[in-house]
Amino acid sequence: MTNIDETHVWIAGGGIAGMAAAAFAVRDAGVPAAHVHILEELAVAGGSLDGGRSPGGGASWVTRGGRMLEEEAYRCTWDLFSSIPSLEDPDVSVRDEIVAFNRDVRTEAKARLIGSGGEVLDASAYGFDALDRLQLTRLLAVPERALGARSIEDMFGEHFFTTNFWKMWRTTFAFQRWHSAAELRRYFLRFVQEFDRLHTLSGVRRTKYDQYDSMVVPLQRWLTRRGVDVRFGVRVVDAEFSDDAGGRRITRLHVDDPHGPSVVELGPHDHALLTLGSITADSTYGDNETVPELIRDRRDGGWQLWERIAGRGADFGDPAVFYRDVDEHKWESFTLTMHGDALLRRIVADTGNEPGTGALMTWVDSGWHLSIVVPHQPHFPDLPPGTFTLWGYGFEIDGTGDHVRKPMASCTGREVLRELAGHLGCDDIAGDLLATTDVTTVLMPYASSLFARRRPGDRPKVVPDRSRNFAFLGQFTELPEDVVFTVEYSVHGAMHAVYRLLGVERPIPPIYHGLLDPKVGVHALEALHR
C-alpha cells in the first residue's frame, strides 16, 4: 500500500494534463507538494494550451489554437478550477470568473456561416434530408467497437457533407470527412445538447482572457506557491519497466536537461505519469513577411517518449497511427495583432456581434475554408491600449485562395491578411490594415491527429492493466465515452490517473449524457428536422 508521506510523483510534461495531475495529487491525494515533480521540456507551462507574445518578438501576440469550454460536459475541468484563484482576484476562483464573464458577455453568433458573395447565410436551416437523419441515427446506435477504423465518409452519403449542420460541426470541432467515425460518434453523444444551438454557439463558454492567462497561469501559480517542484527545460526521453507477479512498474526515467542526460530512480512508493504525443509538435511560425515551414519528420521530439516505450508493452498504443499522415491532419492558424480598431468596427457593423459574442465565422465556399473568431477585448491582459487581436484558421491549406491566388501554406502573414480582408469586403481599408496589423501564422502538422482513424488498442488506457505505479496522460490515451481535443479530456484523464494510482476515494464527476435528459433529447430531435 502506498505511503503518501513517502510518495514522490514524477510527471513527464507540464501541459494542462500534467499540471492537473499535480494539483489532484496535492489537493485530493495529500501528497506533499515538494514530492510532486513536473518535468517540462519547454521554458513555459501549459503545453498546447498556450497564448502570449509571438516568438519573433515585437508588438504581436499569438495563440496556436482556439479552445471552447462547455457548461454541461466539462465537469472535471470545473471541479479543478473551482479550487484555483483567478488571475486578478484571489477571492474569486477561475471557475467563478468564467461563470461571471459569460453571464456578462454572452455568445450568440449572428453570422456563423458566410456565403461566397459575403452574405450571411441562414445557419439555423441545418439542411438534413431523410437519409441524413437515418444515417446520423444509425451512427449513434452502432456500438463503437463495431465501427473500427471506419471514416466519417464511410457512414454518410454525399448530401450530408453539403448540409449547414456539417459545415458548422466540422469547423467548430475540427473534423474532416476522412476522420474517425468513432470519434464523431463520441462527439455527437457528448455534445448532443449543442445540436439545437450549433448555429449560435450559445452553449460555448469562454475565459476572460486567453486560456493561458486565464487558466494556466493561475494553476501554475497555485502549484508553485504550495511548493510543487516544476522544472523547465527538462525532457523525459525514456522509461524502464519491470514486470513480475506483482504487476508492472516504472523503475527508472531517463532525462535530458541543459546539464546533460541523467536518470531518476523510482523508489517503492513512487509513481510516474507520462504525457504521450502532442498535437502541437513541430509547430512552426511565420510573420508578415515569412512563411512557416511544414515539418514532416518529427524533429522536436514531441513523439519521442511514446515511440520509445510503445514496444515495451503490447497495450501501450501505437503513436504512428496518429503521426504518420501529416496531410490528413495539418492546418494553419493565424493571429492578427491590430494597432487600431478599423477591422473590428467593420466586423461589428457587418455581423451585429460585438467582440466576444460571435464565436466562429466561417466562409463555407472559400478556397482555404477560412474561419475566424473575434474574442472579447483585450484578449491578452498585457495588450496596450488601442491594440486588438483576432484568431483564425484555414482548414484546407493546400487549396487556392480566392483573393490571393495561392495555397495558404505558401503565404506570408500579409498575404493571409489580404485574403481575409477580401472575404470581409474590406478592400477600401486594406492599405490601412496592412500598415497597422502584425500577423503571426502557425503551421501544425498534427493539429487534428487526435481524430485519426483508429482501432481499439491504438490508444493506451490511462492506467494500463496490472500497472502498480504508472499512468499515461494527455489526449492520446483512452477514456471510454469521453472526447479528445478538449481541455476536459486532459483534466479527466489526470484525475483518473491520480485517483486510481493513489487510492483517492473521492468520486470522479460522471460523464454528462445529454440523451438521458428528456429536454435535450427533444431539442436535438427538433434540430434534426430543421
Secondary structure, DSSP 4 states (H G I P E B T S, - for coil): ---GGG--EEEE--BHHHHHHHHHHHHTT---GGGEEEEESSSSSBTTS--EE-TT-SS-EE-S----EETTT-HHHHHHHTSSB-SS-TTSBHHHHHHHHHHHS----S-SEE-TTSPBP-TT-----HHHHHHHHHHHHS-HHHHTT-BGGGTS-GGGGGSHHHHHHHHHHT--TTSBHHHHHHHHHHTGGGGGGTTTTTTEE--SS-HIIIIIHHHHHHHHHTT-EEEES-EEEEEEEEEETTEEEEEEEEEEETTEEEEEE--TT-EEEEE---TTTT-EEE-SS-------S--S-TTHHHHHHHTT-TTS--THHHHS-HHHH-EEEEEEEESSSHHHHHHHHHH---TTSS-EEEETT-TT-EEEE--SS-SSTTPPTT-EEEEEEES-TTSBPSSS-SBGGG--HHHHHHHHHHHTT-GGGHHHHHHHEEEEEEEETTTTGGGS---TTSS-BSS-TTBSSEEEESTTSB-TT--SSSHHHHHHHHHHHHHHHHT--SPPPPPP-GGGSHHHHHHHHHHTT-
